Amino acid sequence: MAFLLTRTAHLVAHLGRRFVDDGHEVRHVDVRNLPAEALLPLATGGSPAHVLAVDYALRPVLTSLGAEVAHGWFVLDRHIGVDADRAVTLAPEAHDALTPVVERFRAALPGRSRLAAA
């Protein structure tokens, strides 16, 4: 039986490669088991109607649980392509929007640390 990952998990793995190259550990976390680490909130969904979920639902919850939360981003499912080998391709508009978000987060990190994406 094949293990199926969500588009969010694929996105986290794809973006995480940049951080791993810098010596950081990146993993997908469940908000019910939140670590006390720097978090980059990422969300995916099928409709732009959910774009505010990161700032108006996810960020306040993570902050109230004591997490160190960076500015996050919402990506439409249709902008994340996953091929048979689980390689991820982002649509140009998603790539262009995520790049500065990820780079700001990377720049704000001290040396080596453990990171999590919610």
Backbone hydrogen bonds, N-H to C=O, Kabsch-Sander energy under -0.5 kcal/mol:
donor,donor_aa,acceptor,acceptor_aa,energy
4,L,2,A,-0.6
10,H,6,T,-2.2
11,L,7,R,-2.5
12,V,8,T,-2.7
13,A,9,A,-2.3
14,H,10,H,-2.5
15,L,11,L,-2.8
16,G,12,V,-2.5
17,R,13,A,-0.9
17,R,14,H,-0.6
18,R,15,L,-1.3
19,F,15,L,-0.7
20,V,16,G,-2.5
21,D,17,R,-1.7
22,D,18,R,-0.5
22,D,19,F,-0.8
23,G,20,V,-1.8
24,H,19,F,-2.3
25,E,113,S,-1.4
27,R,115,L,-0.5
29,V,117,A,-2.1
33,N,30,D,-2.5
34,L,31,V,-0.6
37,E,35,P,-1.5
38,A,114,R,-0.6
39,L,68,E,-3.0
40,L,116,A,-1.5
43,A,73,W,-2.0
45,G,75,V,-1.4
50,H,47,S,-1.7
51,V,48,P,-1.7
53,A,50,H,-2.0
54,V,51,V,-0.7
56,Y,52,L,-2.8
57,A,53,A,-1.7
58,L,53,A,-3.0
59,R,54,V,-3.0
61,V,57,A,-1.4
62,L,58,L,-2.6
63,T,59,R,-2.7
64,S,60,P,-2.4
65,L,61,V,-1.4
66,G,63,T,-1.8
67,A,62,L,-2.3
68,E,37,E,-1.0
69,V,67,A,-0.9
70,A,39,L,-2.9
73,W,41,P,-1.9
75,V,43,A,-2.8
77,D,45,G,-2.9
79,H,76,L,-2.0
80,I,77,D,-2.1
81,G,79,H,-0.6
81,G,89,T,-3.5
83,D,87,A,-2.1
86,R,83,D,-2.2
89,T,81,G,-2.8
91,A,79,H,-2.6
94,A,91,A,-0.7
95,H,91,A,-2.7
96,D,92,P,-2.9
97,A,93,E,-1.4
98,L,94,A,-2.7
99,T,95,H,-2.2
101,V,97,A,-0.7
102,V,98,L,-2.9
103,E,99,T,-2.5
104,R,100,P,-2.3
105,F,101,V,-1.9
106,R,102,V,-2.7
107,A,103,E,-2.4
108,A,104,R,-1.4
109,L,105,F,-0.6
109,L,106,R,-1.0
115,L,25,E,-3.6
116,A,38,A,-1.8
117,A,27,R,-2.6
